[in-house]
Amino acid sequence: MARARRRQRKTRRRKTRPSKIRQTKTRPSKSRPTKSRQTQTRQGRKGRIRVTVPPPTRAETLLLTLAKDLAGAPLDGALRKLADAFAPTAALPREVYAAWTKSRREKTTSLALSWAREQVRLSLEETIARAPRARPGGGLAPDTLAWLLLAACEAIAHEPPSAVADRVRTVLELSGHAAPGG
């Protein structure tokens, strides 16, 4: 028995625009540009990109100056300079706080301020590594000790002015450059 053959429905072909290749072969159009719009805008974007670098904030300048001052000083002198810079009456804590709040939405300024603070920490780490005592601070690595000492000195800004001398002595004891006292 022979099976009946199914008939396929004939669909109507949609009228489509001929591709550009066919268009150029059959009849070149003088009214249309040869380049597409996308490539023109991309070529326009390839031009020079102008980058503007914001001027450094006062806090960034103060932090970098502090890092430079800490670089050549002995450890006990460097810690005293650091503690004095972050004293409650000093300008640095106010400037850093103001710069942090202004730079919350500006990534470049925030990164610049973080970089300046990191320079202070690195300078303190180098000072600790050059210190005559091999491992001050209970056997901590110089980078960890520098981080702790910087955080302790930054916290001095939140202390009452009458307690600053006690906090500086504690920082010196932590670094191993002061006799433990009561």
trRosetta pair geometry for C-beta under 8 A, 3 or more apart (Angstrom, degrees):
i j d omega theta_ij theta_ji phi_ij phi_ji
18 22 4.2 -97 168 86 117 131
18 23 5.5 149 97 -59 108 81
18 26 7.5 9 120 17 163 139
19 22 5.1 94 59 11 75 100
19 23 6.9 -136 102 -9 39 92
20 23 5.2 -54 -144 36 36 117
20 24 6.3 32 160 -17 69 103
21 24 6.3 -57 -150 36 27 103
21 25 6.5 21 154 -14 62 110
22 25 5.7 -61 -147 40 33 108
22 26 5.9 17 163 -10 71 112
23 26 6.4 -61 -138 42 23 99
23 27 7.0 -57 -172 61 58 67
23 28 7.8 95 139 -106 74 38
23 29 6.8 -27 165 -9 113 110
24 28 5.6 33 -143 -96 61 79
29 32 4.6 42 101 20 122 106
35 39 5.1 -107 -176 74 106 124
35 40 5.8 116 119 -54 124 93
36 39 5.3 92 61 8 81 99
36 40 7.4 -146 97 -5 45 89
37 40 5.7 -58 -154 35 36 112
37 41 6.6 28 156 -14 70 105
38 41 6.2 -62 -151 38 30 103
38 42 6.2 27 155 -17 66 110
39 42 5.6 -54 -144 39 34 113
39 43 6.2 37 157 -22 66 104
40 43 5.8 -54 -148 35 30 110
40 44 6.6 32 152 -20 62 105
41 44 5.5 -52 -150 34 36 115
41 45 6.6 36 151 -20 65 104
42 45 5.6 -55 -151 34 35 111
42 46 6.8 44 150 -31 64 100
43 46 5.6 -45 -154 19 38 117
44 47 6.4 -26 -179 -10 43 113
53 108 7.6 -149 -138 174 60 141
54 106 7.6 19 -11 172 159 141
54 108 6.3 131 14 107 112 125
54 109 6.0 -25 65 -76 149 96
54 112 7.8 -134 68 1 103 157
56 60 4.4 -120 -172 86 100 130
56 61 5.4 119 120 -54 124 87
56 64 7.9 -28 -174 3 154 138
56 112 6.6 -147 -119 161 79 137
57 60 4.7 100 54 4 78 101
57 61 7.1 -143 96 -2 43 86
57 95 7.5 159 142 174 105 99
57 99 4.6 125 129 -116 160 123
57 102 7.7 151 -109 71 145 134
57 103 7.8 -95 -33 -52 151 122
57 109 6.8 71 -31 -157 121 106
57 112 7.6 133 10 102 96 123
57 113 6.8 -4 40 -81 130 103
58 61 5.6 -55 -150 39 35 113
58 62 6.2 36 152 -20 68 106
58 95 5.1 -101 101 -150 102 131
58 99 7.5 -152 56 -64 69 120
59 62 5.7 -54 -146 37 31 111
59 63 6.3 30 155 -19 65 106
59 92 7.2 105 -134 -153 74 61
59 95 3.9 175 -82 138 84 97
59 96 4.6 139 -151 -84 129 49
59 98 7.0 180 -45 64 129 85
59 99 3.8 -111 27 -13 145 146
59 113 6.3 18 102 -126 118 108
59 116 7.5 138 125 88 76 152
60 63 5.8 -54 -147 37 30 110
60 64 6.4 26 157 -15 64 108
60 99 6.9 166 -32 -151 80 160
60 112 5.6 -11 -112 137 147 102
60 113 5.5 -103 -79 -97 95 62
60 116 4.5 -173 -145 -41 71 159
61 64 6.0 -57 -145 39 29 107
61 65 6.3 30 155 -19 64 107
62 65 5.7 -55 -147 37 30 112
62 66 6.3 33 153 -21 64 106
62 85 7.7 155 164 -163 105 114
62 91 7.1 -142 -112 100 155 101
62 92 5.1 -168 143 -107 141 89
62 95 5.9 91 18 83 147 152
62 96 7.8 -107 74 -54 125 87
63 66 5.6 -54 -149 36 31 114
63 67 6.5 34 152 -21 65 103
63 92 7.4 119 -69 -149 67 112
63 96 7.2 90 -59 -90 115 109
63 113 7.6 106 14 -154 154 62
63 116 3.9 95 91 148 132 112
63 117 5.8 -62 -159 -74 148 52
63 119 6.9 112 139 61 99 106
63 120 5.6 -86 -171 -41 89 122
64 67 5.5 -47 -147 33 35 114
64 68 6.5 37 152 -19 63 103
64 116 5.2 -76 -52 -139 83 102
64 119 6.1 21 -111 85 68 151
65 68 5.7 -54 -152 36 33 112
65 69 6.4 33 150 -19 65 105
66 69 5.6 -54 -147 36 33 112
66 70 6.3 31 155 -20 66 106
66 81 7.3 166 -151 141 84 107
66 82 7.1 96 -179 -105 118 66
66 85 5.2 63 -116 -126 132 166
66 92 7.2 50 -51 -111 142 148
66 120 5.6 9 100 -109 110 113
67 70 5.9 -55 -146 35 31 110
67 71 6.8 48 152 -43 61 97
67 116 7.4 -145 -16 -172 134 66
67 119 4.2 -12 -111 129 168 98
67 120 4.5 -113 -78 -84 92 54
67 122 7.4 31 -149 61 121 85
67 123 4.3 161 -160 -14 77 147
68 71 5.8 -39 -157 4 33 120
68 123 7.5 -100 -56 -112 20 154
69 72 7.8 -81 -172 37 31 85
69 73 6.8 18 153 -20 67 124
69 78 8.0 155 121 -125 78 75
69 81 5.7 -146 128 170 122 152
70 73 5.9 -74 -146 34 37 112
70 78 4.5 79 -146 -147 82 107
70 81 6.3 -165 -84 83 77 132
70 82 6.5 45 -93 -62 125 101
70 120 6.8 87 18 -150 149 68
70 123 4.3 104 86 131 115 122
70 124 5.7 -38 163 -72 147 67
70 127 5.9 -89 163 -36 91 143
71 123 5.0 -77 -74 -148 73 109
71 126 6.8 9 -135 81 69 134
71 127 7.2 -144 -131 -61 24 99
73 77 4.2 -124 178 98 115 113
73 78 4.2 154 89 -65 116 81
73 81 6.4 121 30 -1 173 140
73 127 6.7 1 75 -125 73 134
74 77 4.9 81 59 18 79 108
74 78 6.7 -147 92 -11 33 93
74 127 7.5 122 -177 -165 21 104
74 131 7.5 94 -167 -114 74 75
75 78 5.6 -55 -140 37 29 112
75 79 6.3 28 160 -18 64 105
75 127 5.4 145 -94 149 69 102
75 128 6.2 84 -113 -95 121 52
75 130 7.9 179 -52 77 96 81
75 131 4.4 14 -35 -98 139 117
75 136 7.5 131 159 19 166 161
75 175 6.1 -178 158 163 121 137
75 177 5.6 -172 103 -59 113 150
76 79 5.9 -52 -148 36 31 110
76 80 6.6 32 153 -18 63 105
76 172 6.3 44 -131 -132 88 109
76 175 7.6 170 -88 94 62 140
76 177 4.4 -157 -76 151 98 144
76 178 7.4 123 -120 -55 115 84
77 80 5.7 -54 -149 36 33 111
77 81 6.4 34 153 -18 66 104
78 81 5.7 -53 -148 36 32 111
78 82 6.2 33 152 -20 65 108
78 123 8.0 -159 -155 133 132 96
78 124 6.5 160 148 -117 130 74
78 127 4.8 0 2 -177 173 165
79 82 5.5 -53 -144 38 33 114
79 83 6.2 32 156 -17 66 106
79 149 6.5 -81 -115 -174 104 129
79 153 7.4 -151 -157 -75 70 128
79 168 7.5 135 139 -160 99 82
79 171 5.7 178 -176 127 123 116
79 172 5.9 148 108 -86 150 73
79 175 5.9 -118 -70 -17 152 160
79 177 7.1 164 17 55 144 139
80 83 5.8 -53 -143 39 30 108
80 84 6.2 31 155 -19 64 107
80 168 6.8 55 -114 -165 66 126
80 172 8.0 23 -62 -75 80 114
81 84 5.7 -56 -146 39 29 110
81 85 6.3 32 154 -24 64 106
82 85 5.7 -53 -148 32 29 112
82 86 6.7 2 160 4 63 108
82 120 7.7 123 -120 -178 108 113
82 124 6.9 44 -78 -94 150 124
82 149 7.3 57 104 144 158 102
82 150 7.2 -97 -170 -109 139 62
82 153 4.6 -36 139 -144 104 166
83 86 6.3 -71 -147 51 30 93
83 87 6.8 62 148 -62 63 81
83 153 5.1 -116 -87 -129 58 100
83 156 5.7 69 -149 -3 79 172
83 164 7.3 135 167 -178 108 96
83 167 7.3 167 -145 107 123 96
83 168 4.5 98 171 -108 166 100
83 171 6.1 176 -75 48 125 157
84 87 5.5 -16 -154 -25 38 117
84 90 6.8 124 154 -74 55 138
85 90 5.8 148 -174 175 29 163
85 92 4.9 26 169 8 84 157
85 153 7.6 38 63 161 91 124
86 90 6.4 -111 -112 53 5 141
86 92 6.1 -75 -87 86 53 124
86 93 5.7 89 -148 -59 66 104
86 153 4.8 121 36 153 144 83
86 154 5.5 -115 -142 -103 151 35
86 156 5.0 103 110 62 105 106
86 157 4.9 -87 176 -50 85 97
87 90 4.4 105 55 -18 82 107
87 156 6.4 -44 -100 129 41 117
87 157 7.1 88 122 -96 9 62
87 161 7.6 52 179 -120 98 80
87 164 5.8 33 -133 -137 91 149
88 93 7.3 -37 -123 35 35 153
88 156 7.3 -117 -41 141 74 72
88 157 5.7 133 -91 -155 54 46
88 158 7.6 163 -96 -48 98 6
88 159 6.4 -121 -51 71 118 63
88 160 7.1 -19 -35 -156 165 19
88 161 5.2 -113 54 -73 132 76
88 164 6.8 -126 2 -70 99 124
89 161 6.4 40 -31 -101 107 121
90 93 6.3 95 78 5 92 92
90 157 7.5 -87 51 -107 102 95
91 94 5.9 -69 -162 45 47 109
91 95 5.7 41 150 -22 81 114
92 95 5.8 -62 -141 40 29 109
92 96 6.1 27 164 -19 68 108
92 157 8.0 -116 89 -91 87 131
93 96 5.9 -56 -143 37 29 109
93 97 6.2 28 159 -18 64 108
93 154 7.6 138 -105 -154 98 67
93 157 3.7 143 -101 -138 153 145
94 97 5.9 -57 -148 38 28 110
94 98 6.3 25 156 -16 64 109
95 98 5.8 -56 -145 39 29 109
95 99 6.2 28 157 -18 65 109
96 99 5.8 -56 -145 39 29 110
96 100 6.3 31 156 -22 65 105
96 113 7.4 133 -144 -166 75 119
96 117 7.9 85 -137 -80 126 113
97 100 5.9 -53 -147 33 29 110
97 101 6.6 22 158 -14 64 106
98 101 6.1 -58 -148 38 30 106
98 102 6.3 24 156 -14 65 111
99 102 5.9 -60 -145 41 31 108
99 103 5.9 15 162 -11 67 117
99 109 7.4 -143 -176 163 90 110
99 113 5.4 162 135 -105 125 141
100 103 6.1 -68 -139 44 25 101
100 104 7.4 57 156 -61 58 77
100 110 7.7 70 -135 -120 57 82
100 113 6.7 -172 -81 136 66 159
101 104 6.4 -16 -164 -29 35 110
102 106 7.4 -11 136 23 72 124
102 109 7.2 -65 109 131 92 151
103 106 4.9 -84 -145 61 64 97
103 109 3.9 -138 -120 107 113 110
103 110 4.2 160 146 -68 117 72
103 113 6.0 176 31 1 168 139
104 110 7.2 86 -99 -78 18 126
106 109 4.1 34 108 24 120 114
106 110 6.2 156 89 -17 65 89
107 110 5.7 -60 -145 40 30 112
107 111 6.1 29 159 -18 67 108
108 111 5.9 -57 -147 37 27 108
108 112 6.3 28 154 -20 63 107
109 112 5.6 -53 -146 35 32 112
109 113 6.4 30 156 -17 65 105
110 113 5.9 -56 -150 37 30 109
110 114 6.4 29 153 -17 64 108
111 114 5.6 -54 -145 39 33 112
111 115 6.1 37 154 -23 66 105
112 115 5.6 -51 -147 34 30 114
112 116 6.5 32 153 -20 62 103
113 116 5.7 -51 -149 33 33 112
113 117 6.6 32 153 -16 64 104
114 117 5.7 -54 -150 37 33 110
114 118 6.3 35 151 -20 66 107
115 118 5.5 -54 -147 37 32 113
115 119 6.6 40 150 -26 63 100
116 119 5.6 -46 -153 26 34 115
116 120 7.1 38 148 -19 61 97
117 120 5.6 -48 -159 29 39 113
117 121 6.7 36 146 -15 67 103
117 150 7.9 117 -180 172 90 140
118 121 5.5 -51 -149 38 39 113
118 122 6.2 39 152 -19 69 105
119 122 5.7 -52 -142 39 32 110
119 123 6.2 35 155 -21 64 106
120 123 5.8 -55 -148 36 28 112
120 124 6.4 27 153 -16 63 107
120 150 6.4 122 118 -125 107 129
121 124 5.7 -57 -149 39 31 110
121 125 6.2 36 151 -23 66 105
121 146 5.3 111 -170 140 74 113
121 147 6.2 32 -149 -88 126 61
121 150 5.2 -55 -97 -35 85 162
122 125 5.3 -49 -145 34 34 115
122 126 6.5 36 154 -19 64 100
122 146 7.6 82 -88 150 18 157
123 126 5.8 -50 -151 34 32 110
123 127 6.5 33 149 -19 63 105
124 127 5.5 -53 -149 36 35 114
124 128 6.4 36 152 -20 66 103
124 146 4.3 143 104 -145 103 102
124 149 6.3 -158 170 82 141 123
124 150 6.0 177 34 -61 163 103
125 128 5.7 -52 -148 35 32 111
125 129 6.3 31 153 -19 65 106
125 142 5.0 103 -161 141 79 101
125 143 5.2 19 -127 -98 133 56
125 145 7.8 131 -113 70 70 81
125 146 3.8 -64 -73 -36 75 162
126 129 5.6 -54 -145 37 32 111
126 130 6.3 24 157 -12 65 109
127 130 6.0 -62 -147 42 29 106
127 131 6.8 54 148 -51 61 90
128 131 5.5 -29 -157 -9 36 121
128 136 6.9 -122 -155 47 94 113
128 142 4.4 162 99 -143 118 96
128 145 5.6 161 -155 91 160 123
128 146 5.6 -135 2 -65 141 93
128 149 7.8 166 -69 12 131 148
128 175 7.3 -124 -112 -149 102 102
129 142 4.6 7 -66 -112 83 168
131 136 6.1 -33 103 -9 152 128
131 177 7.6 -104 -152 -70 135 116
133 136 4.7 82 93 -60 131 93
133 176 5.5 -125 91 123 163 135
133 177 7.7 -152 8 -76 135 75
135 139 5.2 37 138 -115 135 43
135 140 7.2 159 -179 49 96 42
136 145 6.9 110 87 -157 84 161
136 175 5.3 23 137 166 137 55
136 176 2.9 -144 -151 33 100 138
136 177 6.7 2 -141 -38 152 78
137 140 4.5 -50 110 32 116 113
137 145 4.4 141 50 -119 166 126
137 148 7.5 141 -161 66 143 139
137 174 5.8 29 -119 160 92 65
137 175 5.8 -28 -64 -128 100 29
137 176 5.4 -99 -38 -25 51 106
138 176 7.9 -165 -20 -67 54 108
140 144 4.7 -120 179 88 108 116
140 145 4.4 133 99 -60 124 94
140 148 7.3 -21 161 10 168 140
141 144 4.7 83 59 11 86 105
141 145 6.8 -163 85 -6 40 90
142 145 5.7 -58 -140 42 30 109
142 146 6.0 34 160 -23 66 107
143 146 5.7 -52 -145 34 29 112
143 147 6.5 32 154 -20 62 105
144 147 5.7 -54 -152 35 32 113
144 148 6.4 29 152 -16 65 106
145 148 5.7 -54 -146 38 33 110
145 149 6.1 30 157 -17 67 108
145 174 7.9 169 -152 143 92 94
145 175 7.0 107 175 -118 119 68
146 149 5.9 -55 -141 40 29 107
146 150 6.2 29 159 -18 64 108
147 150 6.0 -56 -146 37 26 109
147 151 6.4 24 156 -16 62 108
148 151 5.8 -58 -148 38 29 109
148 152 6.2 29 154 -20 65 107
148 174 6.9 -127 125 158 122 137
149 152 5.6 -52 -145 36 32 112
149 153 6.3 29 156 -16 65 105
149 171 6.0 96 -143 -163 84 101
149 174 6.7 174 -91 101 85 122
149 175 6.0 47 -96 -76 134 104
150 153 5.8 -56 -146 39 31 107
150 154 6.3 32 154 -19 65 106
151 154 5.7 -52 -145 37 31 112
151 155 6.4 34 153 -22 63 105
152 155 5.7 -55 -151 34 32 113
152 156 7.1 49 147 -36 61 92
152 167 7.4 -178 169 178 95 99
152 170 7.5 -137 -174 106 136 102
152 171 5.1 164 118 -102 135 102
152 174 6.9 135 -26 45 170 160
153 156 5.5 -31 -159 5 41 119
153 171 6.3 67 -68 -121 80 155
154 157 6.3 -35 -179 8 47 113
155 158 5.8 -53 -169 32 57 108
155 159 7.1 65 138 -32 73 99
155 167 7.7 -144 97 -161 93 139
156 159 5.4 -48 -156 19 47 120
156 164 5.9 74 -170 -130 109 83
156 167 5.0 160 -108 117 97 146
156 168 7.3 51 -114 -63 145 74
156 171 7.9 -41 -57 -40 125 138
159 163 4.6 -113 172 82 118 116
159 164 6.0 151 94 -77 125 64
159 167 5.7 -158 -19 -33 172 151
160 163 5.1 81 62 9 81 105
160 164 7.9 -121 97 -33 46 78
161 164 5.8 -27 -158 -13 43 118
163 166 5.3 -56 -166 43 64 115
163 167 5.9 64 139 -24 84 105
164 167 5.6 -60 -148 39 34 110
164 168 6.2 34 155 -22 69 104
165 168 5.8 -52 -147 34 31 111
165 169 6.5 33 153 -19 63 104
166 169 5.8 -54 -152 35 32 112
166 170 6.5 33 150 -19 64 106
167 170 5.5 -52 -149 36 35 114
167 171 6.5 38 151 -21 66 102
168 171 5.6 -50 -149 34 34 113
168 172 6.5 35 151 -18 65 104
169 172 5.7 -54 -150 37 33 112
169 173 6.4 35 151 -20 65 104
169 178 6.1 -155 -159 145 67 164
169 181 6.6 -56 173 46 134 120
170 173 5.6 -51 -147 36 33 113
170 174 6.4 36 152 -21 64 104
171 174 5.6 -52 -149 34 32 114
171 175 6.5 28 152 -16 63 106
172 175 5.8 -57 -149 38 32 109
172 177 5.2 -88 -168 78 83 88
172 178 3.5 65 125 -17 113 129
173 176 7.6 48 -179 -70 32 24
173 178 4.9 -69 -68 71 61 106
173 179 7.8 -37 -104 94 90 18
173 180 5.5 85 -139 -97 124 65
173 181 7.7 -131 -76 18 130 75
175 178 7.6 69 57 5 91 87
178 181 7.5 -61 148 -6 107 104
